[in-house]
Amino acid sequence: MKIALIGAGNVATHLGRKLFGVGEELTQVFSRNWLKAKQLADELGAVPVDDLAEITTVADLYLIAVHDDAIGEVAARLADNGVVDRLVVHTSGATPMQLFSEAAPGLERVGVLYPLQTFSKIRQPDFTKIPICVDASQTSDRELLRSLALNISPHVYPINDQQRATLHLAAVFVNNFTNHLFAIGENILKVGDLPFEMLLPLIQETVGKLENGPPAAMQTGPAIRHDEATIERHLRQLDGQPDLQEIYRLISQNIIASHL
Ligand SMILES: NC(=O)c1ccc[n+]([C@@H]2O[C@H](COP(=O)([O-])OP(=O)(O)OC[C@H]3O[C@@H](n4cnc5c(N)ncnc54)[C@H](OP(=O)(O)O)[C@@H]3O)[C@@H](O)[C@H]2O)c1
């Protein structure tokens, strides 16, 4: 399958590498920054492009992996350039497939290929463990995306807009928010001149325990124990940091309310 890769960020890089690795043909890589496009394109045996007007109109699949806010604009440009009866998909968890019909009504075949994982360029993802959510406006394209996705992961799910929005919301809590809490933990340790690596086994065990049961059953800490004195002590330690005090209070209250 000839694939035009639009974007050269985290997702484009890892998806591009994986698709290339399983033998798909990456024809072009687009980035507004020519050097970024060239760097990824060279790796994938593709042609670098920094102008959307130069994107081919005869790829089998257009994989749009750009910022959520730019998907509509890119799709509209593709339609204006004459990409009409080709399959155009985005990789966003938060963006409805319906966006295509609003931003680029000329596109006849649209879809989504959303890998449910956190991607950063510096870390190699293990695609065999990544759920890939697929959807398409046409049944035959849903099947096409399903087989493409099965080439890169055994975990492929047909997921509609509403289900994907639900997944993405949950993903923000379990990944984005927990990671920010790790960053808060790191800053708190700095005050005591303590290294973050001391927290790593605790973080890893928190996740590891989920193999033994649901998260609610694994909850520990002062809130679930109703240890009021400890909670008050922690809040005093956060004096002068009202945002952190509020986060601490809100999460503690929510833990208590969830275990009544
Ligand atoms: N990162 C994740 O963990 C993850 C996981 C699943 C899905 N996603 C989804 O995958 C998509 C890409 O995310 P990412 O993490 O790969 O983002 P990223 O690393 O920040 O890369 C974003 C890309 O978007 C391009 N871009 C931004 N504004 C643009 C515009 N106006 N026109 C054209 N290109 C534009 C950037 O282009 P330049 O190279 O020109 O700067 C860059 O190549 C998003 O829809 C995101 O929701 C991300």
The ligand as an SDF file (V2000), in Angstrom:
LIG
                    3D

 48 52  0  0  0  0  0  0  0  0999 V2000
    1.9680   11.5650   21.1490 N   0  0  0  0  0  0  0  0  0  0  0  0
    1.0870   10.6920   21.5280 C   0  0  0  0  0  0  0  0  0  0  0  0
    1.2850   10.0550   22.5500 O   0  0  0  0  0  0  0  0  0  0  0  0
   -0.1400   10.4110   20.6920 C   0  0  0  0  0  0  0  0  0  0  0  0
   -0.7700    9.1730   20.8590 C   0  0  0  0  0  0  0  0  0  0  0  0
   -1.8590    8.8490   20.0360 C   0  0  0  0  0  0  0  0  0  0  0  0
   -2.3230    9.7730   19.1060 C   0  0  0  0  0  0  0  0  0  0  0  0
   -1.7140   11.0090   18.9890 N   0  0  0  0  0  0  0  0  0  0  0  0
   -2.2290   11.9160   17.9670 C   0  0  0  0  0  0  0  0  0  0  0  0
   -1.3140   11.9320   16.8710 O   0  0  0  0  0  0  0  0  0  0  0  0
   -1.2970   13.2600   16.2830 C   0  0  0  0  0  0  0  0  0  0  0  0
    0.1340   13.7770   16.2900 C   0  0  0  0  0  0  0  0  0  0  0  0
    0.5910   13.8610   17.6110 O   0  0  0  0  0  0  0  0  0  0  0  0
    2.1650   13.8980   17.9280 P   0  0  0  0  0  0  0  0  0  0  0  0
    2.3160   13.5800   19.3620 O   0  0  0  0  0  0  0  0  0  0  0  0
    2.9000   13.1210   16.9120 O   0  0  0  0  0  0  0  0  0  0  0  0
    2.4410   15.4430   17.7380 O   0  0  0  0  0  0  0  0  0  0  0  0
    3.8580   16.1630   17.5950 P   0  0  0  0  0  0  0  0  0  0  0  0
    4.9730   15.2450   17.9170 O   0  0  0  0  0  0  0  0  0  0  0  0
    3.7360   17.4440   18.3340 O   0  0  0  0  0  0  0  0  0  0  0  0
    3.9280   16.4570   16.0180 O   0  0  0  0  0  0  0  0  0  0  0  0
    2.9270   17.2170   15.4580 C   0  0  0  0  0  0  0  0  0  0  0  0
    3.1370   17.3840   13.9790 C   0  0  0  0  0  0  0  0  0  0  0  0
    2.0870   18.2610   13.5530 O   0  0  0  0  0  0  0  0  0  0  0  0
    2.6080   19.1610   12.6350 C   0  0  0  0  0  0  0  0  0  0  0  0
    1.7940   20.3630   12.5880 N   0  0  0  0  0  0  0  0  0  0  0  0
    1.4010   21.1510   13.6180 C   0  0  0  0  0  0  0  0  0  0  0  0
    0.6460   22.1720   13.1760 N   0  0  0  0  0  0  0  0  0  0  0  0
    0.5480   21.9940   11.8300 C   0  0  0  0  0  0  0  0  0  0  0  0
   -0.1040   22.7240   10.7960 C   0  0  0  0  0  0  0  0  0  0  0  0
   -0.8280   23.8320   11.0600 N   0  0  0  0  0  0  0  0  0  0  0  0
    0.0060   22.2650    9.5340 N   0  0  0  0  0  0  0  0  0  0  0  0
    0.7200   21.1520    9.2580 C   0  0  0  0  0  0  0  0  0  0  0  0
    1.3620   20.4210   10.1830 N   0  0  0  0  0  0  0  0  0  0  0  0
    1.2740   20.8560   11.4520 C   0  0  0  0  0  0  0  0  0  0  0  0
    4.0080   19.4120   13.1220 C   0  0  0  0  0  0  0  0  0  0  0  0
    4.6020   19.8910   11.9940 O   0  0  0  0  0  0  0  0  0  0  0  0
    6.0690   20.4830   11.8310 P   0  0  0  0  0  0  0  0  0  0  0  0
    6.9150   19.2530   11.7300 O   0  0  0  0  0  0  0  0  0  0  0  0
    5.8890   21.2140   10.5600 O   0  0  0  0  0  0  0  0  0  0  0  0
    6.3300   21.3420   13.0260 O   0  0  0  0  0  0  0  0  0  0  0  0
    4.4350   18.0180   13.5620 C   0  0  0  0  0  0  0  0  0  0  0  0
    4.9700   17.2740   12.4890 O   0  0  0  0  0  0  0  0  0  0  0  0
   -2.2740   14.1050   17.0910 C   0  0  0  0  0  0  0  0  0  0  0  0
   -3.5140   14.0780   16.4520 O   0  0  0  0  0  0  0  0  0  0  0  0
   -2.3690   13.3610   18.4250 C   0  0  0  0  0  0  0  0  0  0  0  0
   -3.6070   13.5640   19.0720 O   0  0  0  0  0  0  0  0  0  0  0  0
   -0.6300   11.3270   19.7630 C   0  0  0  0  0  0  0  0  0  0  0  0
  1  2  1  0
  2  3  2  0
  2  4  1  0
  4  5  1  0
  4 48  2  0
  5  6  2  0
  6  7  1  0
  7  8  2  0
  8  9  1  0
  8 48  1  0
  9 10  1  0
  9 46  1  0
 10 11  1  0
 11 12  1  0
 11 44  1  0
 12 13  1  0
 13 14  1  0
 14 15  2  0
 14 16  1  0
 14 17  1  0
 17 18  1  0
 18 19  2  0
 18 20  1  0
 18 21  1  0
 21 22  1  0
 22 23  1  0
 23 24  1  0
 23 42  1  0
 24 25  1  0
 25 26  1  0
 25 36  1  0
 26 27  1  0
 26 35  1  0
 27 28  2  0
 28 29  1  0
 29 30  1  0
 29 35  2  0
 30 31  1  0
 30 32  2  0
 32 33  1  0
 33 34  2  0
 34 35  1  0
 36 37  1  0
 36 42  1  0
 37 38  1  0
 38 39  2  0
 38 40  1  0
 38 41  1  0
 42 43  1  0
 44 45  1  0
 44 46  1  0
 46 47  1  0
M  CHG  2   8   1  16  -1
M  END
$$$$
